[in-house]
Amino acid sequence: MSIWKKEEYNTNTLNKNIEVNTLIIGGGLTGLLTAYFLNDTSSCVVEARTIGTGVTKNTTAKITYLQSDIYNKIKKLTNKENAKLYLNSQIESVKDLKNLIEKEGINCDLKETPSYIFTSKKSKINKLKEEIYFLKKNGIKVSKSPLPIKYKNYSSYKVNDTYTFNPLKFITSLYEVLNTKNIKVYENTKVLNVKKENDIYICTTDNFTLKAKNIVYTNNYPSFVFPLLMPLRTSIEKSHIIVSLASKYKNFSCINIEKPTYSCRFYKENNKIYQISLGSSHNIAFKQNDNKCFDKVIREFKLNRCNIVDKYSNTDIITSDYMPLIGKIKNNMYISTGYNTWGMTNSILGAKIITDLIKNKQSEYSKLFNPKRINKSNIIKFPYYIFTGLYSYITSKIIKNKSWYKKNIKVHRTLGTDISVYIDEQGIEHKVKNKCPHLGCGLIFNEAEKCWDCPCHSSRFDIDGNCIKGPSNNNIKIK
Ligand code: FES
């Protein structure tokens, strides 16, 4: 369960065939922000579940341009001009999000919150200094400053003009703003099929058809493979979040520059103070026991187990050059994804770029973030993506009964089909097909969150086989 809880609002589900100018698939931050900037009553958003329940609800919600050591990574994998342009895009996005919240009077606990980066490894001090040098050279005021919490580190730096907020309060208010503008957001409306006829996209759900001139995918990981070839240009990072009660509110956010990632921030609501700590980040291809990952976060931040109120994992798409994939995939079809864990700034950036592209306006960033771009980073990382893809697929097929599984999880083959059984606390058996409908990988049981996770592209299914996270569009139920 995430710390960000749903607010009350009137929901809306598609109940007839419709025809629109632009259909936005995915009701997270990017989807609703795209609808907001398009400001076209002949556009709509469709969301397979309810708004903000995908990646949005699991974010730590840091609105910052201080993003670990991302600028030096971009510089090394592409060039310094790109790194500078990416920095500019992030600074602008921080301001854009703040301005939008103020303009629309959105109550989402927005707070100016200094951001810190640090290293816990002596060997990484020079790397940290390189990042600081880049920022200072590009006009950012950075100061050496000790971390406001006790956490092992050798050096830490701080910037201002960054923020934190509550993303679900934000998205619910934005939904209301769209409602007042008569821009529709349909929940529990899953697009199952898209085809093109005479320049119009025909999208089908379980019961209805949506016709659209433009389609925008904002649903994190698209279910289609071509023409974007996401598995060959991205990897997926899983991280584990612990929410614990704290005695004192500290207004800061921090992140280290080495792997695995550790970061934290505080949040105050209803006279309670929460520390949101994230860690144990790893490529999902190299599967790890989720319970052990949560334990590592608890140990790293020296959290008191009695104070823990929530724990959950999140997955983020990591691109080969650490910049998002935003733009046109083919005629009148667009995508915004691949945020490299920096979804707050990149969602508004994606929404603005796609709006410009649809309205035939120039965007200084459209070339940089072109989703089909090929640069040095694609070539360097191509063998890694092939290796991790095959490794993930093969190991998920061969190693069925993980040594970390308890006795209540079994995976076996019956009549040529891999069947998995989870036996709950009441002794009830929950059987599912152990094959991901996306590209066929085997599934791993996540004992901490009681669900089946795909180690290839992070689809997730509940214990009864209902798909609760894509790219899979289908369930793994046994009929
Ligand atoms: Fe792609 Fe499972 S095979 S998400």
Residues whose N, C-alpha, C, O or C-beta is under 5 A from the ligand:
A	BS01	FES	C436 H438 L439 G440 C441 C454 C456 H457 S458 S459 P471
